[in-house]
């Protein structure tokens, strides 16, 4: 009877490997970007947020308030930077507020 070698992999590494092999990373990035927006912007902005969608390296955010859209557009560069920091990677290069 041959000895079986046990190789242990931490759960987070095993999940990352599964995500990579299953080509699920883009979907996970979309979910992570939406979650980062919600956490970063807080309840005030989220109450006016209709949709958050990541397409490629562009984050599209639909807002129901034109005043808020105008205010946020003034700080797009900072928002992108803060989102990428929260995500731990340079995932978002462009922010489109509509």
Secondary structure as GFF3:
##gff-version 3
##sequence-region A 1 98
A	DSSP	alpha_helix	11	21	.	.	.	ID=ss1
A	DSSP	alpha_helix	25	46	.	.	.	ID=ss2
A	DSSP	beta_strand	49	55	.	.	.	ID=ss3
A	DSSP	beta_strand	58	63	.	.	.	ID=ss4
A	DSSP	alpha_helix	66	73	.	.	.	ID=ss5
A	DSSP	alpha_helix	76	87	.	.	.	ID=ss6
A	DSSP	beta_strand	94	97	.	.	.	ID=ss7
###
